[in-house]
């Protein structure tokens, strides 16, 4: 399962001591990265790309040196899912599920740190398979888990848990199953991520095998009830289409960006699709969304890399070519970066100039200080506490 970081911070644009290593190959004993989230020019978090053995890393020097800050009792070999939520540079939550038995009695362990991973607290939650964890402040958070009651054949049962004490205790507040869809969250389709703008308004985003159905669900009562949110379809997208929305990111209480990847225009023998990413903007707290100009997406993977630092400045990629906007997605400029920008799976910018990109191949991390025009390898080390 793809492990990602959920992040809610105020971006700080600091002076940057930039000096990426120019060598081209990462040492073989250093793990690749699945995702990173930089809080500012120096501090940030990362998850390693080691399926079944993911680790949480932290940096304080811009990504040159990472420290494995995973909970000490976190097993290296695991059968369950692994998801992370971070809040600033020192607070983080790790949700680890034990699903080896694949029964209805699975347990998720939620670990919490307030000191950058030096110490952790651990609590057990009766959740089968954690998919996403998100906190809006040091106290209020939500956990989304996959359940087995009715899952399969394009359907996915799910439960939603709420914590108001930093993750020390969790209470189930809603769910959906083959026997109960009263929360308004449908059984059809995958539920991939949960995110909240404040204590009442939040979204679940997912995907599914059902054609022509957008998987974006909205709550206005803290997660107890949900409804599918109506979002306009761009004229470029024709039936049949599939979607993969990314959780919205808000820069103010009213202003935010929601990215949706569409695959459409299927032809037969063999099937073929056009893939694009559409960025929707809201200026009313997520009540309504307006689409902008689409950009090409990767043809073989979900989660095309993209990053916005404010409502105007954003980047998107198909893995090799970079597209840049300075007007909120109305217009995009195509950039052909230097060879260091290739096989990119994630973008993470902290300012209109400074950003990082995660690659599938070595070197696994590259960096730019000119808005994406040029990139240099950032060879890093990983050490234990």
Rosetta blueprint (number, residue, H / E / L):
1 X L
2 X L
3 X L
4 X L
5 X E
6 X E
7 X E
8 X L
9 X L
10 X L
11 X L
12 X L
13 X L
14 X L
15 X L
16 X L
17 X L
18 X L
19 X L
20 X L
21 X L
22 X L
23 X L
24 X L
25 X L
26 X L
27 X L
28 X L
29 X L
30 X L
31 X L
32 X L
33 X E
34 X E
35 X E
36 X E
37 X E
38 X E
39 X L
40 X L
41 X L
42 X L
43 X L
44 X E
45 X E
46 X E
47 X E
48 X E
49 X L
50 X L
51 X L
52 X L
53 X L
54 X L
55 X L
56 X E
57 X E
58 X E
59 X E
60 X L
61 X L
62 X L
63 X L
64 X L
65 X E
66 X E
67 X E
68 X E
69 X L
70 X L
71 X L
72 X L
73 X L
74 X L
75 X L
76 X L
77 X L
78 X L
79 X L
80 X L
81 X L
82 X E
83 X E
84 X E
85 X E
86 X E
87 X E
88 X L
89 X L
90 X L
91 X E
92 X E
93 X E
94 X E
95 X E
96 X E
97 X E
98 X E
99 X L
100 X L
101 X L
102 X L
103 X L
104 X L
105 X L
106 X L
107 X E
108 X E
109 X E
110 X E
111 X E
112 X E
113 X E
114 X L
115 X L
116 X L
117 X L
118 X L
119 X L
120 X L
121 X E
122 X E
123 X E
124 X E
125 X E
126 X L
127 X L
128 X L
129 X E
130 X E
131 X E
132 X E
133 X E
134 X E
135 X E
136 X L
137 X L
138 X L
139 X L
140 X L
141 X E
142 X E
143 X E
144 X E
145 X E
146 X E
147 X E
148 X E
149 X E
150 X E
151 X E
152 X E
153 X L
154 X L
155 X E
156 X E
157 X E
158 X E
159 X E
160 X E
161 X E
162 X E
163 X E
164 X L
165 X L
166 X L
167 X L
168 X L
169 X L
170 X L
171 X E
172 X E
173 X E
174 X E
175 X E
176 X E
177 X E
178 X L
179 X L
180 X E
181 X L
182 X L
183 X L
184 X L
185 X L
186 X L
187 X L
188 X E
189 X L
190 X E
191 X E
192 X E
193 X E
194 X E
195 X E
196 X E
197 X L
198 X L
199 X L
200 X L
201 X L
202 X E
203 X E
204 X E
205 X E
206 X E
207 X E
208 X L
209 X L
210 X L
211 X L
212 X L
213 X L
214 X L
215 X L
216 X E
217 X E
218 X E
219 X E
220 X L
221 X L
222 X L
223 X L
224 X L
225 X L
226 X L
227 X E
228 X E
229 X L
230 X L
231 X L
232 X L
233 X L
234 X L
235 X L
236 X L
237 X L
238 X L
239 X L
240 X L
241 X E
242 X E
243 X E
244 X E
245 X E
246 X E
247 X E
248 X E
249 X E
250 X E
251 X L
252 X L
253 X L
254 X L
255 X L
256 X E
257 X E
258 X E
259 X E
260 X E
261 X E
262 X E
263 X E
264 X E
265 X E
266 X E
267 X E
268 X L
269 X L
270 X L
271 X L
272 X E
273 X E
274 X E
275 X E
276 X E
277 X E
278 X E
279 X E
280 X E
281 X E
282 X E
283 X L
284 X L
285 X L
286 X L
287 X L
288 X L
289 X L
290 X E
291 X E
292 X L
293 X L
294 X L
295 X E
296 X E
297 X L
298 X L
299 X L
300 X L
301 X L
302 X L
303 X L
304 X L
305 X L
306 X E
307 X E
308 X E
309 X L
310 X L
311 X L
312 X L
313 X L
314 X E
315 X E
316 X E
317 X E
318 X L
319 X L
320 X L
321 X L
322 X E
323 X E
324 X E
325 X E
326 X L
327 X L
328 X L
329 X L
330 X L
331 X L
332 X L
333 X E
334 X E
335 X E
336 X L
337 X L
338 X L
339 X L
340 X L
341 X L
342 X L
343 X L
344 X E
345 X E
346 X E
347 X E
348 X E
349 X E
350 X L
351 X L
352 X L
353 X L
354 X L
355 X E
356 X E
357 X E
358 X E
359 X E
360 X L
361 X L
362 X L
363 X L
364 X L
365 X E
366 X E
367 X E
368 X E
369 X L
370 X L
371 X L
372 X L
373 X L
374 X L
375 X L
376 X E
377 X E
378 X L
379 X L
380 X L
381 X E
382 X E
383 X E
384 X E
385 X L
